Amino acid sequence: MAYSRELAAQVRNYLSEVPSILINEKKMFGGLGFMVNEKMCINITRERLMCRFDPEVEQEIAGKTGYLPMNMKKKSMKGYCLVEEAGYYEESDLSFWKELCLAFNDRAKSSKKK
């Protein structure tokens, strides 16, 4: 499991300051996932963010620096993207991605329990 511990700490610190949410960390997608209220919110894999957001805003954010569409098994994953370091290097840019993910979390569907 390879992920940026510094980036994970930044996300962890941000989420820990948000009132009334339950945060769990989970190994997933080859990195470290941050579950908010039992739903995947944001993930750190290597030096990238994997963001979960409202699919309705995808076209608005697709032009942002560092944005990469999320594909799994050659299938586009609507409402998910990867963000390379250039897209979150500045604290204001990192805040944008963290807030985007957290804003959608209440409306996101939980994955099915096994």
C-alpha positions in Angstrom: 0.0 0.0 0.0 1.8 3.1 -1.2 0.4 6.5 -0.5 1.6 9.9 0.6 1.6 10.0 4.4 1.9 13.8 4.3 -1.2 14.2 2.0 -3.1 11.7 4.2 -2.3 13.7 7.3 -3.6 16.9 5.6 -6.9 15.1 4.7 -7.1 13.6 8.2 -6.6 16.9 9.9 -9.2 18.6 7.7 -11.8 15.9 8.3 -11.1 15.8 12.1 -12.2 19.4 12.3 -15.6 18.9 10.7 -18.3 18.6 13.4 -20.8 15.7 13.5 -19.2 13.3 11.1 -17.8 9.8 11.7 -14.4 9.2 10.1 -12.8 5.8 9.5 -9.7 5.0 7.5 -9.6 1.9 5.4 -7.1 0.3 3.1 -8.6 0.5 -0.4 -7.8 1.0 -4.1 -4.1 0.4 -3.2 -4.0 3.4 -0.9 -5.8 4.8 2.1 -9.5 5.7 2.0 -11.3 8.1 4.2 -14.8 6.9 5.0 -17.1 9.6 6.2 -20.3 8.3 7.8 -19.6 4.9 6.4 -19.2 6.1 2.8 -16.0 6.5 0.8 -15.3 10.2 0.6 -11.7 10.6 -0.5 -8.8 8.3 -1.1 -5.0 8.8 -1.2 -3.1 6.5 -3.6 0.6 7.2 -4.2 0.7 11.0 -4.8 -2.9 11.3 -6.1 -6.2 12.1 -4.6 -9.2 9.9 -5.6 -12.2 12.1 -5.2 -15.9 11.2 -4.9 -18.2 14.0 -5.9 -21.6 14.9 -7.3 -21.6 13.6 -11.0 -23.6 16.7 -12.0 -20.5 18.9 -11.5 -18.1 16.7 -13.5 -18.0 19.0 -16.5 -17.3 22.0 -14.3 -14.3 20.4 -12.6 -12.9 18.5 -15.6 -10.9 21.5 -16.7 -9.2 21.9 -13.3 -5.4 21.4 -13.2 -4.5 17.8 -12.3 -8.0 16.4 -13.0 -8.0 12.9 -14.5 -11.2 10.9 -15.2 -11.6 7.8 -13.2 -11.7 4.5 -15.1 -11.9 1.0 -13.8 -11.7 -2.0 -16.1 -12.1 0.4 -19.0 -15.3 1.8 -17.7 -15.8 5.4 -16.8 -16.7 6.0 -13.1 -19.1 8.9 -13.0 -18.7 10.9 -9.8 -15.1 9.9 -9.2 -11.8 11.4 -10.4 -8.1 11.3 -9.8 -6.2 14.5 -9.0 -2.5 14.7 -9.7 -0.2 16.7 -7.4 -0.3 19.7 -9.7 -4.0 20.0 -9.0 -3.7 20.2 -5.2 -0.2 21.6 -4.7 -1.6 24.9 -3.3 -3.5 24.7 -0.1 -6.5 26.5 -1.7 -6.6 23.8 -4.4 -6.4 21.0 -1.9 -9.2 22.6 0.1 -11.3 22.8 -3.1 -11.1 19.0 -3.6 -11.6 18.1 0.1 -14.7 20.4 0.3 -16.0 19.0 -3.0 -15.9 15.5 -1.7 -17.3 16.3 1.7 -20.2 18.3 0.2 -21.4 15.3 -1.7 -21.0 12.7 1.1 -24.5 13.2 2.6 -26.1 12.4 -0.8 -23.7 9.6 -1.7 -24.9 6.0 -1.6 -23.3 3.6 0.7 -21.7 0.5 -0.8 -23.5 -2.8 -0.2 -22.4 -4.6 2.9 -20.9 -8.0 2.3 
